[in-house]
Amino acid sequence: MKAYGVSDIGKERAVNQDYIFYSVTPVGQLPNLFVVADGMGGHKAGDVASRYAVNTFVEYIKNQTDSNPIRLIDEGIARANHTVLDEATTSVDYAGMGTTFVVAVIYKNCAYIANVGDSRLYLINDEIKQITRDHSLVEEMVSLGELDRKKARSYEKKNVITRAVGVSKRVIPDIFEIEFEPGDKFLLCTDGLCNMIDDQRIKQIVCNSAHVEEAVDQLVEEANGNGGKDNVSAVLVQTEYRQEELPKAGF
């Protein structure tokens, strides 16, 4: 397994409010761990929210003896939520801050995934599939048939999220358990990437790149080239091929 991640300030923001973590080696009892968060709030608050949430989550995982990934993810997000909520009371600058959160753990042929907010996880092979579901006003409108999916990409209230870590005493993540095939890729990203590049172009870049580093760097470069209106963060995970399936220009 290989992984690589980048968090970039983008072209229009003064502060990078995104925060990422990735490890292909064990973190606590988990065999690996991948996290992307996109903070929200004032000039400083979003930066603090995402950093506190990710670091609290990772430290919680490191110190547990439990090995159940779903339980660990759920409890870790709850701990992160309480930490951000508590930190928001320490300064008027932090009041109301929060963050999106998407996390994945990969074990054998299963991926355990959770999200809060509109940061995403995609499964990429011959196709691209968004596994997570955005917790956003736009997504709710699309689901209710009030807004066309194509028009949703440019809807003026696209950035309004309906669920976040750190804004209420209880947060409920969506949790997924999916099977995948050897060689499949997972992309975790903030909306600063998927708002600037459509899904099919993301797939094309990922599938045509020889290495995870090349793919992520090109995704970030293209998102910025298309405007870079927000911070741009991505973590790409390449799962292991079966020995007989190793590509000639593979990882």
Contacts in CASP RR format, 6 or more apart in sequence:
PFRMAT RR
TARGET T0000
AUTHOR 0000-0000-0000
METHOD contacts of the structure
MODEL  1
MKAYGVSDIGKERAVNQDYIFYSVTPVGQLPNLFVVADGMGGHKAGDVAS
RYAVNTFVEYIKNQTDSNPIRLIDEGIARANHTVLDEATTSVDYAGMGTT
FVVAVIYKNCAYIANVGDSRLYLINDEIKQITRDHSLVEEMVSLGELDRK
KARSYEKKNVITRAVGVSKRVIPDIFEIEFEPGDKFLLCTDGLCNMIDDQ
RIKQIVCNSAHVEEAVDQLVEEANGNGGKDNVSAVLVQTEYRQEELPKAG
F
1 24 0 8 1.000
1 32 0 8 1.000
1 106 0 8 1.000
1 237 0 8 1.000
1 238 0 8 1.000
1 239 0 8 1.000
1 240 0 8 1.000
2 24 0 8 1.000
2 211 0 8 1.000
2 212 0 8 1.000
2 237 0 8 1.000
2 238 0 8 1.000
2 251 0 8 1.000
3 22 0 8 1.000
3 23 0 8 1.000
3 24 0 8 1.000
3 32 0 8 1.000
3 34 0 8 1.000
3 212 0 8 1.000
3 235 0 8 1.000
3 236 0 8 1.000
3 237 0 8 1.000
3 238 0 8 1.000
4 22 0 8 1.000
4 211 0 8 1.000
4 212 0 8 1.000
4 213 0 8 1.000
4 215 0 8 1.000
4 216 0 8 1.000
4 235 0 8 1.000
4 236 0 8 1.000
5 20 0 8 1.000
5 22 0 8 1.000
5 216 0 8 1.000
5 233 0 8 1.000
5 234 0 8 1.000
5 235 0 8 1.000
5 236 0 8 1.000
6 20 0 8 1.000
6 216 0 8 1.000
6 217 0 8 1.000
6 220 0 8 1.000
6 232 0 8 1.000
6 233 0 8 1.000
6 234 0 8 1.000
7 16 0 8 1.000
7 18 0 8 1.000
7 19 0 8 1.000
7 20 0 8 1.000
7 231 0 8 1.000
7 232 0 8 1.000
7 233 0 8 1.000
8 16 0 8 1.000
8 220 0 8 1.000
8 224 0 8 1.000
8 231 0 8 1.000
8 232 0 8 1.000
8 233 0 8 1.000
9 15 0 8 1.000
9 16 0 8 1.000
9 231 0 8 1.000
10 16 0 8 1.000
10 223 0 8 1.000
10 224 0 8 1.000
10 228 0 8 1.000
10 229 0 8 1.000
10 230 0 8 1.000
10 231 0 8 1.000
10 232 0 8 1.000
11 224 0 8 1.000
11 225 0 8 1.000
11 227 0 8 1.000
11 228 0 8 1.000
11 229 0 8 1.000
12 227 0 8 1.000
12 228 0 8 1.000
12 229 0 8 1.000
12 230 0 8 1.000
13 230 0 8 1.000
13 231 0 8 1.000
14 43 0 8 1.000
15 43 0 8 1.000
15 44 0 8 1.000
15 46 0 8 1.000
15 47 0 8 1.000
16 47 0 8 1.000
16 231 0 8 1.000
17 38 0 8 1.000
17 39 0 8 1.000
17 40 0 8 1.000
17 41 0 8 1.000
17 46 0 8 1.000
17 47 0 8 1.000
17 49 0 8 1.000
17 50 0 8 1.000
17 231 0 8 1.000
18 36 0 8 1.000
18 37 0 8 1.000
18 38 0 8 1.000
18 39 0 8 1.000
18 50 0 8 1.000
18 190 0 8 1.000
18 231 0 8 1.000
18 232 0 8 1.000
18 233 0 8 1.000
19 36 0 8 1.000
19 37 0 8 1.000
19 39 0 8 1.000
19 47 0 8 1.000
19 50 0 8 1.000
19 51 0 8 1.000
19 53 0 8 1.000
19 54 0 8 1.000
19 99 0 8 1.000
19 233 0 8 1.000
20 35 0 8 1.000
20 36 0 8 1.000
20 37 0 8 1.000
20 54 0 8 1.000
20 188 0 8 1.000
20 233 0 8 1.000
20 235 0 8 1.000
21 33 0 8 1.000
21 34 0 8 1.000
21 35 0 8 1.000
21 54 0 8 1.000
21 55 0 8 1.000
21 58 0 8 1.000
22 33 0 8 1.000
22 34 0 8 1.000
22 35 0 8 1.000
22 235 0 8 1.000
22 237 0 8 1.000
23 32 0 8 1.000
23 33 0 8 1.000
23 34 0 8 1.000
24 32 0 8 1.000
24 237 0 8 1.000
25 32 0 8 1.000
26 32 0 8 1.000
27 33 0 8 1.000
27 58 0 8 1.000
27 61 0 8 1.000
27 62 0 8 1.000
28 61 0 8 1.000
28 62 0 8 1.000
28 63 0 8 1.000
28 64 0 8 1.000
29 61 0 8 1.000
29 64 0 8 1.000
29 65 0 8 1.000
29 66 0 8 1.000
29 67 0 8 1.000
29 72 0 8 1.000
30 61 0 8 1.000
30 67 0 8 1.000
30 69 0 8 1.000
30 72 0 8 1.000
30 105 0 8 1.000
31 105 0 8 1.000
31 106 0 8 1.000
31 107 0 8 1.000
32 105 0 8 1.000
32 106 0 8 1.000
33 58 0 8 1.000
33 61 0 8 1.000
33 103 0 8 1.000
33 104 0 8 1.000
33 105 0 8 1.000
34 103 0 8 1.000
34 104 0 8 1.000
34 105 0 8 1.000
34 106 0 8 1.000
34 186 0 8 1.000
34 188 0 8 1.000
34 235 0 8 1.000
34 237 0 8 1.000
35 54 0 8 1.000
35 57 0 8 1.000
35 58 0 8 1.000
35 101 0 8 1.000
35 102 0 8 1.000
35 103 0 8 1.000
35 188 0 8 1.000
35 235 0 8 1.000
36 101 0 8 1.000
36 102 0 8 1.000
36 103 0 8 1.000
36 119 0 8 1.000
36 188 0 8 1.000
36 189 0 8 1.000
36 190 0 8 1.000
36 233 0 8 1.000
36 234 0 8 1.000
36 235 0 8 1.000
37 49 0 8 1.000
37 50 0 8 1.000
37 53 0 8 1.000
37 54 0 8 1.000
37 99 0 8 1.000
37 100 0 8 1.000
37 101 0 8 1.000
37 102 0 8 1.000
37 119 0 8 1.000
37 165 0 8 1.000
37 190 0 8 1.000
38 50 0 8 1.000
38 99 0 8 1.000
38 100 0 8 1.000
38 118 0 8 1.000
38 119 0 8 1.000
38 190 0 8 1.000
38 191 0 8 1.000
38 192 0 8 1.000
38 231 0 8 1.000
38 233 0 8 1.000
39 45 0 8 1.000
39 46 0 8 1.000
39 47 0 8 1.000
39 49 0 8 1.000
39 50 0 8 1.000
39 97 0 8 1.000
39 98 0 8 1.000
39 99 0 8 1.000
39 100 0 8 1.000
40 46 0 8 1.000
40 49 0 8 1.000
40 97 0 8 1.000
40 98 0 8 1.000
40 99 0 8 1.000
40 100 0 8 1.000
40 161 0 8 1.000
40 164 0 8 1.000
41 49 0 8 1.000
41 96 0 8 1.000
41 97 0 8 1.000
41 98 0 8 1.000
42 93 0 8 1.000
42 97 0 8 1.000
43 93 0 8 1.000
44 93 0 8 1.000
44 94 0 8 1.000
45 88 0 8 1.000
45 93 0 8 1.000
45 94 0 8 1.000
45 95 0 8 1.000
45 96 0 8 1.000
45 97 0 8 1.000
45 98 0 8 1.000
46 97 0 8 1.000
46 98 0 8 1.000
46 99 0 8 1.000
48 87 0 8 1.000
48 94 0 8 1.000
48 97 0 8 1.000
49 84 0 8 1.000
49 87 0 8 1.000
49 88 0 8 1.000
49 94 0 8 1.000
49 97 0 8 1.000
49 98 0 8 1.000
49 99 0 8 1.000
49 165 0 8 1.000
49 166 0 8 1.000
50 98 0 8 1.000
50 99 0 8 1.000
52 80 0 8 1.000
52 83 0 8 1.000
52 84 0 8 1.000
52 87 0 8 1.000
53 80 0 8 1.000
53 81 0 8 1.000
53 83 0 8 1.000
53 84 0 8 1.000
53 98 0 8 1.000
53 99 0 8 1.000
53 101 0 8 1.000
53 165 0 8 1.000
53 166 0 8 1.000
54 80 0 8 1.000
54 101 0 8 1.000
56 76 0 8 1.000
56 79 0 8 1.000
56 80 0 8 1.000
56 83 0 8 1.000
56 84 0 8 1.000
57 76 0 8 1.000
57 77 0 8 1.000
57 79 0 8 1.000
57 80 0 8 1.000
57 101 0 8 1.000
57 103 0 8 1.000
60 75 0 8 1.000
60 76 0 8 1.000
60 79 0 8 1.000
60 80 0 8 1.000
61 72 0 8 1.000
61 76 0 8 1.000
64 72 0 8 1.000
64 75 0 8 1.000
66 72 0 8 1.000
69 105 0 8 1.000
69 107 0 8 1.000
69 112 0 8 1.000
70 112 0 8 1.000
70 175 0 8 1.000
70 177 0 8 1.000
72 105 0 8 1.000
73 103 0 8 1.000
73 105 0 8 1.000
73 112 0 8 1.000
73 114 0 8 1.000
73 173 0 8 1.000
73 175 0 8 1.000
74 114 0 8 1.000
74 173 0 8 1.000
74 175 0 8 1.000
77 101 0 8 1.000
77 103 0 8 1.000
77 114 0 8 1.000
77 116 0 8 1.000
77 165 0 8 1.000
77 171 0 8 1.000
77 173 0 8 1.000
78 170 0 8 1.000
78 171 0 8 1.000
80 101 0 8 1.000
80 165 0 8 1.000
80 166 0 8 1.000
81 165 0 8 1.000
81 166 0 8 1.000
81 170 0 8 1.000
81 171 0 8 1.000
84 97 0 8 1.000
84 98 0 8 1.000
84 99 0 8 1.000
84 165 0 8 1.000
84 166 0 8 1.000
85 166 0 8 1.000
85 167 0 8 1.000
85 168 0 8 1.000
85 169 0 8 1.000
87 94 0 8 1.000
87 97 0 8 1.000
88 94 0 8 1.000
88 95 0 8 1.000
88 96 0 8 1.000
88 97 0 8 1.000
88 98 0 8 1.000
88 166 0 8 1.000
89 95 0 8 1.000
96 167 0 8 1.000
97 166 0 8 1.000
98 164 0 8 1.000
98 165 0 8 1.000
98 166 0 8 1.000
98 167 0 8 1.000
99 164 0 8 1.000
99 165 0 8 1.000
99 166 0 8 1.000
100 115 0 8 1.000
100 116 0 8 1.000
100 117 0 8 1.000
100 118 0 8 1.000
100 119 0 8 1.000
100 161 0 8 1.000
100 164 0 8 1.000
100 165 0 8 1.000
100 190 0 8 1.000
100 191 0 8 1.000
101 114 0 8 1.000
101 115 0 8 1.000
101 116 0 8 1.000
101 117 0 8 1.000
101 119 0 8 1.000
101 165 0 8 1.000
101 173 0 8 1.000
102 113 0 8 1.000
102 114 0 8 1.000
102 115 0 8 1.000
102 116 0 8 1.000
102 119 0 8 1.000
102 120 0 8 1.000
102 121 0 8 1.000
102 132 0 8 1.000
102 188 0 8 1.000
103 113 0 8 1.000
103 114 0 8 1.000
103 115 0 8 1.000
103 188 0 8 1.000
104 111 0 8 1.000
104 112 0 8 1.000
104 113 0 8 1.000
104 121 0 8 1.000
104 186 0 8 1.000
104 188 0 8 1.000
104 237 0 8 1.000
105 111 0 8 1.000
105 112 0 8 1.000
105 113 0 8 1.000
106 112 0 8 1.000
106 186 0 8 1.000
106 237 0 8 1.000
106 239 0 8 1.000
109 179 0 8 1.000
109 180 0 8 1.000
109 181 0 8 1.000
109 182 0 8 1.000
110 177 0 8 1.000
110 178 0 8 1.000
110 179 0 8 1.000
110 180 0 8 1.000
111 123 0 8 1.000
111 176 0 8 1.000
111 177 0 8 1.000
111 178 0 8 1.000
111 179 0 8 1.000
111 180 0 8 1.000
111 186 0 8 1.000
112 175 0 8 1.000
112 176 0 8 1.000
112 177 0 8 1.000
113 121 0 8 1.000
113 131 0 8 1.000
113 132 0 8 1.000
113 175 0 8 1.000
113 176 0 8 1.000
113 177 0 8 1.000
113 178 0 8 1.000
114 173 0 8 1.000
114 174 0 8 1.000
114 175 0 8 1.000
114 176 0 8 1.000
115 121 0 8 1.000
115 132 0 8 1.000
115 133 0 8 1.000
115 135 0 8 1.000
115 173 0 8 1.000
115 174 0 8 1.000
116 135 0 8 1.000
116 163 0 8 1.000
116 164 0 8 1.000
116 165 0 8 1.000
116 171 0 8 1.000
116 172 0 8 1.000
116 173 0 8 1.000
116 174 0 8 1.000
117 134 0 8 1.000
117 135 0 8 1.000
117 136 0 8 1.000
117 161 0 8 1.000
117 162 0 8 1.000
117 163 0 8 1.000
117 164 0 8 1.000
118 134 0 8 1.000
118 135 0 8 1.000
118 136 0 8 1.000
118 139 0 8 1.000
118 161 0 8 1.000
118 191 0 8 1.000
119 132 0 8 1.000
119 188 0 8 1.000
119 189 0 8 1.000
119 190 0 8 1.000
119 191 0 8 1.000
120 130 0 8 1.000
120 131 0 8 1.000
120 132 0 8 1.000
120 134 0 8 1.000
120 187 0 8 1.000
120 188 0 8 1.000
120 189 0 8 1.000
120 191 0 8 1.000
120 194 0 8 1.000
121 130 0 8 1.000
121 131 0 8 1.000
121 132 0 8 1.000
121 186 0 8 1.000
121 187 0 8 1.000
121 188 0 8 1.000
122 128 0 8 1.000
122 129 0 8 1.000
122 130 0 8 1.000
122 131 0 8 1.000
122 186 0 8 1.000
122 187 0 8 1.000
122 189 0 8 1.000
122 199 0 8 1.000
122 202 0 8 1.000
123 129 0 8 1.000
123 131 0 8 1.000
123 178 0 8 1.000
123 180 0 8 1.000
123 184 0 8 1.000
123 185 0 8 1.000
123 186 0 8 1.000
124 184 0 8 1.000
124 185 0 8 1.000
124 186 0 8 1.000
124 187 0 8 1.000
124 202 0 8 1.000
124 203 0 8 1.000
124 206 0 8 1.000
124 207 0 8 1.000
125 180 0 8 1.000
125 181 0 8 1.000
125 183 0 8 1.000
125 184 0 8 1.000
125 185 0 8 1.000
127 203 0 8 1.000
128 199 0 8 1.000
128 200 0 8 1.000
128 202 0 8 1.000
128 203 0 8 1.000
128 206 0 8 1.000
130 199 0 8 1.000
131 176 0 8 1.000
131 178 0 8 1.000
132 174 0 8 1.000
132 176 0 8 1.000
133 139 0 8 1.000
133 174 0 8 1.000
134 161 0 8 1.000
135 161 0 8 1.000
135 162 0 8 1.000
135 163 0 8 1.000
135 164 0 8 1.000
135 174 0 8 1.000
136 158 0 8 1.000
136 159 0 8 1.000
136 160 0 8 1.000
136 161 0 8 1.000
136 162 0 8 1.000
137 157 0 8 1.000
137 160 0 8 1.000
137 161 0 8 1.000
137 162 0 8 1.000
138 147 0 8 1.000
138 152 0 8 1.000
138 155 0 8 1.000
138 157 0 8 1.000
138 158 0 8 1.000
138 160 0 8 1.000
139 152 0 8 1.000
140 162 0 8 1.000
141 147 0 8 1.000
141 152 0 8 1.000
141 155 0 8 1.000
142 148 0 8 1.000
142 149 0 8 1.000
142 152 0 8 1.000
147 155 0 8 1.000
152 158 0 8 1.000
153 195 0 8 1.000
153 198 0 8 1.000
158 195 0 8 1.000
159 191 0 8 1.000
163 171 0 8 1.000
163 172 0 8 1.000
164 171 0 8 1.000
165 171 0 8 1.000
180 186 0 8 1.000
180 239 0 8 1.000
182 239 0 8 1.000
182 240 0 8 1.000
182 241 0 8 1.000
182 242 0 8 1.000
182 245 0 8 1.000
183 238 0 8 1.000
183 239 0 8 1.000
183 240 0 8 1.000
183 241 0 8 1.000
183 245 0 8 1.000
184 239 0 8 1.000
185 206 0 8 1.000
185 212 0 8 1.000
185 236 0 8 1.000
185 237 0 8 1.000
185 238 0 8 1.000
185 239 0 8 1.000
186 236 0 8 1.000
186 237 0 8 1.000
186 239 0 8 1.000
187 202 0 8 1.000
187 206 0 8 1.000
187 234 0 8 1.000
187 235 0 8 1.000
187 236 0 8 1.000
187 237 0 8 1.000
188 234 0 8 1.000
188 235 0 8 1.000
188 236 0 8 1.000
188 237 0 8 1.000
189 219 0 8 1.000
189 233 0 8 1.000
189 234 0 8 1.000
189 235 0 8 1.000
190 230 0 8 1.000
190 231 0 8 1.000
190 232 0 8 1.000
190 233 0 8 1.000
190 234 0 8 1.000
191 230 0 8 1.000
192 223 0 8 1.000
192 228 0 8 1.000
192 229 0 8 1.000
192 230 0 8 1.000
192 231 0 8 1.000
192 232 0 8 1.000
192 233 0 8 1.000
193 202 0 8 1.000
193 219 0 8 1.000
193 220 0 8 1.000
193 223 0 8 1.000
193 232 0 8 1.000
193 233 0 8 1.000
193 234 0 8 1.000
194 202 0 8 1.000
195 229 0 8 1.000
195 230 0 8 1.000
196 222 0 8 1.000
196 223 0 8 1.000
196 224 0 8 1.000
196 225 0 8 1.000
196 226 0 8 1.000
196 227 0 8 1.000
196 228 0 8 1.000
196 229 0 8 1.000
196 230 0 8 1.000
196 232 0 8 1.000
197 205 0 8 1.000
197 219 0 8 1.000
197 222 0 8 1.000
197 223 0 8 1.000
197 226 0 8 1.000
201 222 0 8 1.000
202 219 0 8 1.000
205 215 0 8 1.000
205 218 0 8 1.000
205 219 0 8 1.000
205 222 0 8 1.000
206 215 0 8 1.000
206 219 0 8 1.000
206 236 0 8 1.000
209 215 0 8 1.000
209 218 0 8 1.000
210 249 0 8 1.000
210 250 0 8 1.000
210 251 0 8 1.000
211 250 0 8 1.000
211 251 0 8 1.000
212 236 0 8 1.000
212 237 0 8 1.000
212 238 0 8 1.000
212 251 0 8 1.000
215 236 0 8 1.000
216 234 0 8 1.000
216 235 0 8 1.000
216 236 0 8 1.000
219 232 0 8 1.000
219 234 0 8 1.000
219 236 0 8 1.000
220 232 0 8 1.000
220 234 0 8 1.000
223 232 0 8 1.000
224 232 0 8 1.000
238 251 0 8 1.000
241 247 0 8 1.000
241 250 0 8 1.000
END
